[in-house]
Amino acid sequence: MTFWYIILGVHGVLLCLVIVNALYWPPVTRRAGEKGAGSLSVLIPARNEENNIDHAIAGALESSQNLLEILVYDDHSTDHTAERIRAWQERDARIRLIPPGPLPEGWYGKPFACAALAEQARGDWLLFIDADARLQPNAADRMLMEAQQRRVTFLSCWPKLAMHGFWEKVFMPMLNFTVFTLFPAPLSLSRSQPSLGLAHGACILTERAAYERIGGHRLVRTELFEDTALARAWRAAALQSLCLDGRDAVSVRMYDSLPAIWRGFQKIVYPAFRRPSNFWLFLLFHFALFLLPFFVLAAQLALGHAALAVGTIVGMILLSRAVQAWRFKYPFWSVLLHPLAESGLIGVALVSWYRYRFGKGVSWKGRAYREDAT
């Protein structure tokens, strides 16, 4: 019983952190009609994105009065991505297709695509967005104003997760749950430690001069989790990086089906940890704190035993999920399916570990990644 009271105390701390994040993590400014100083290059790496690239470019065109150019890197696509970019290029001189070069040894695909785009860019500020990101009107101007007012040279906007299908609404909230039950987002605004660096690769704004000075994406050329790695490298170089709630500025539908969610999470879960020991601690933490109490509660109730401590823990887990559902605008019914979502997270994490360490590697868009290969 002492064990469960210890777990209860831990959940009390975690619930407080969830509430603090929900109440005090600031969004990007909503000021209309204002814009920061300097020209802007929007940079979009695209690999087999024929279903997304039109929306990404259309949103980028409406995102800034400072827009100098939109550069799209066709990362060896095998679909009609390049054709769609050329069609946009013919209509607007600010849009330019960057043809792919061979992927150098020692580089992963997305960091190399971003580095190649940055080399071609002419803007004072570089806005990297994923091809599945949807910028809201004036969003880039708001980001630029925010970055300059806060005096940071790296600003990432954590996007709204667009979820349409049932399985998306069950599993995708776990992405934010794993981050914002542990990461003290408001604290990262006032502290400069590299460990408090956070970013979402769907939307990263950097000052070009600072990006070039520290080496840009070359610093994270072998990272599958390159966004947060870059934010932490920024801080390690004594530069200012910041991640804000960008749900009103940008949205992204990361995965559109259960198989896509399974493949996508395989790509990011195990590689997100620099040390295997941290990965196993993560799994133990999630199993013991966020899944095991549900099984224990069910067993205690079935046996007719008192379940006050464990029942309180389960209630606190569901309350944490409900607070995040309120903040991030998830359907509240998804909170009740937390045991299913948590089981899925642990399962995909184990598959990610096995495939990355011992199997054929984790695969994403036709490329395989393994621990012993770059």
N, C-alpha and C positions, 0 to 999 in steps of 0.2 A: 504493500500500500504506500510505503514511503516513496517508492519509485514514481508512482502516479502523481503524488503531490509535488515532486520535483518537476515532472513534466507539466503539471498545472502552472507552476510558477514560470516556467519557460514560456508557455503559451500566453501568460499574462503580459510578459515583456514584448512578445511578438505582436500581440494584438494592439498594444500601445503604439508600436512602430507603424503598423498598418494604418491606424487612425491618424497618426501624425503625417504620414505620407499623403493620405487622402485629403487632409485639411490644409497642409502647408506647402506642398510641392507646387510651385507656381506654373501657370500656363504661359505660353507665348503671348505677348501683348496683343490686344485686339484693336489697337488704334487704327482707324481708317484714314486714308489719305496721306499718311506720313511715310517717308522712306529714308533710309540711311544714305550715307555718302559712299560713292564708289560704284564702279560698274560690276556687273554680275555675270558669271558664266555658269550655266546649269549643265552638269555633266552626268550622263546616263550610261552606265555599262549595261549592255543588253545581249543576252544569249538565248536564242529561241524564245523571243518575246513578242511574236506577231499578234497575240491576243491582248497585249498590254501596252505596247509602245505608243499607239495612237493616243490613248488617254493620258499617258505620261507627258508626251510632248504638248498636247492641248492644254493640260493643267499648267505646265511650265510657262507657256506663252502668256497666261493670264496672271502669273504669280508676282510679277515685278515690273515697275516702271524703270528700273535700273538695268533691265535685261539687255546684255550685249550679245549673247549668243547661247545657243543650245547645241552642245556637242554630244553625239551618240556614238559609242564604240560598239560596233557589231562584232561580238566576241565569237567568231567562227560559227555563226548560226547556220542551222541546216533547214530552217523554215523560211518564211517570207519576211523576216524581220528587216533585212537590208532593203528590200523593195519598198516597204512601207516608209522607211526613213528617207529614201530617195524621193518618194512622192512628196513628203513634207518639205524636203530641201528645195524642190522646184517651186514651191509656193511661197517660201519665206527664206530670204537670204541669211537670216540669223541662225538657221538650222544647218548643221553640217554633219555628215556621216564620216566617222573616222574608221578607215578600213583596218582589219586586224593584222597584227604581226604575229610571228611565231612566239609561242609561250616560252620564255627563257627558262632554263634549268634553275631551280631554286625559287620559283615563283608559283603561287596559286593564281587561279584565273581572275577572280574579281579584283584583288589588289593590283595585278598587272594592268587590267583594263582601266582602273581608276588612275593609276600612275600615267598611263598613256594619254588619257584624257587631259590630265593636268598639264602635261607637257605641251599640249596644243592650245590650251586655254589662254585667253588674253585678258580676262577680267581681273579686277582687284580682289574680288571674292569668288570663291569656288563653292558651288552648291552641288554636292553629290546626292543624287536620288536614285533609288532602284526603279526599274522599269515598271514595277507593279505599284509604285507610289502615286498617289493622286494629290497634287498640291491644290489648295483652295485659292480663290482669287486673292491677290495681294499677299499671299502667305510668305513669299520670299522677302518682300519688303518688310514685313513685320519681323521676320527672323533677323534681317540685317540691322534694323533699328534696335532690336533687343540686344544683339551681340555688341553693338557699339555703345549702347547705354550702359551695359554691364561690363564693358571693357574686357571682353574675351575675344580670342581669335579662333575659337573652336566652339561651335554651338550645334548640338544635336537636338532634334525634336522627336520625342517619343511619339510615334503615330497612333492614331485610332486604329484598332484592329477591326477591319470590316469582316463580318461573319454572317454568312447567309444560310448555310446548311446546318442540319442538326449536329453533325459531328464537329463542325467548326465551333459551334457554341458550347459544346461539351469540353473540348480539349484546348482550344486556343487561349481561353482565360488562364490556363496554367503557365503560359509564358510570362505574363505579368505577375502571377502569384509567386513564381519562383524568384523573381527579382525583388518585388516590393514588399515581401514579408521579411527580407533581410537587409536590403540596401536602404540606408538612411538618406533619401533623396534631398530633403531640405538641408541636411548637414553638408552635402557636397557643394552647396552654394557659398559657404563661408570657409571651408577648409580646402587646402590645395594638395592634400596627399594623393599620390598616384592611385592608391587603392580605391579612392572615391571617384575615379574616372568612370563614366558611363556613357554609352552612345547606342543609338539604333542605326544600323547601316542604311535604312531606307531614307534617311534624311540627315545629312551632315553638312554644315556650312563652315568653311574655314577661310581665314584671310590668306590670300595667296602668298604674300611675303613670308608669313610665319610657316606655312606649309612647305615652302621651298627651303627655308632655313633649317628645318629639323630633318628634312629628308622625305617627307610625305609618306606615301604608301610603301616605300621601300622598307620602312621600319617594320612593317607588318606583312611582308611579302609571303611568309609561310604560315599565315594565320587564317583559319576558317572563321574564326570569331574576330575578324579584323577591326570591327567598329569600336568595341570597348578597348581592345588592345591599343588602337590609335589614340583614343581619349586618354588612356593611362600614360602612353609614351609622351603625349603632349604635356601632361602635368610633370612627368619626370624631367622634361627639358625646361622646367620652370616657366612654362607658358600656361595660360588659363584656358581650361576646357569646361564646358557646362552642358548638362542635359536637362531640358525642360519638358513639361507636358505639352506636346504639340498636337493633341487630338483635334483642335479646332483649326489647325493649319495643314495637316497632312494625314491621309489615311492610307492603309495598305491592306490588301487581302493576300496574306502570305501564302495560304494553301487553300485550295477549293474543294478538297475531298478527303476522305479518310486515308486512302493510300498516299496522297500528297503530304498530309500531315505526318504520317508515319515516316516517309522518306526524308522530309524536311527536318524533323526533330532528330533523326539519326545523324544527320550532317552536323548538327550544332551541339548536341548534348555532351558527348564525351570530349570532343575537341575543345570545348569551352574551358576545360580544366588543364592547367599547365602541369600539374602533378597528379599521377594516378591516385595517390593517397587522398587528395582533395575530392576527387570524383567519388571514391568509396565513402568518404565522410558525408558527402552530399546525399548519396543513396540511403545511408543509414539514418541520417537526419530526417529525410522525407518519410522513410518507412516508419520509424519509431514515433515521430511527432504527428504526422499528417495522415497516416493510413492505419497503423496498428490500433489506435484507440477505437476506431469504428468496429473492428472485429472483436475486440475485448468487450466493448459495450454490448454488442449483440449476444455474445456468449454469456455475459453476466445476467442479462435480462432473461435469456432462455433458461438459465439455471435458477432464476428467482433470487439472485444475490443483489445486495445493495450496490448501486453503481453511481453514487453521487460524484466522486472525483472524476471518473472516466466520462460520465455524462456531461459534466461541466467542461471537460476538455473538448469533447465533440462539439458542444455548443459554441465554444470559443473559436474552433476551426471554422465552423459554418458562419459565425459572425464576421470573422476576418474576410471570408469569401464574399459575404453580403456587402461589407463596406467597400470592397473593391468593385463589386458589381454596380454599386451606386456611383462610385467615382468614374469608372471606365465605361459605364452604360452597357453592361452585359445583361442578358436576361436573367432574372432572379431565379428562375427554375433551374438554371445550370448549377447553382450553389448546391442543391440537393444531390446532384450527381458527382459531388467531389470524390467519393471513394473510387468511382469508375475512372475519373480523370487522373487521379493520383496513381492508380494502378497502371494506367496507360503510360504515364510519364516514367515510372520506374521500369516498366517493361521495355519501352523504346530506348531508355538509357542503357540497359543491359545489352540490347542488340547493338546499339551504337558502339559500346565498348568492345564487344566480341568482333564485330566486323572491322573496326578500325585497328585493333591490335592483332587479330589472328586470321580474319577472313579476307575477302577480296577488297575490302575497303568500303567506306561509305560513298555512295554514288549520288551525284547531283548534276542534272542537265548534261549527262553524257560523260562526266569526268569522275574518276574514282580517286579517293583520297585515303591513304594509309599512314600509319605512324612512321613507317620506314621509308616513305616516299614523299616527294614534294611535287 
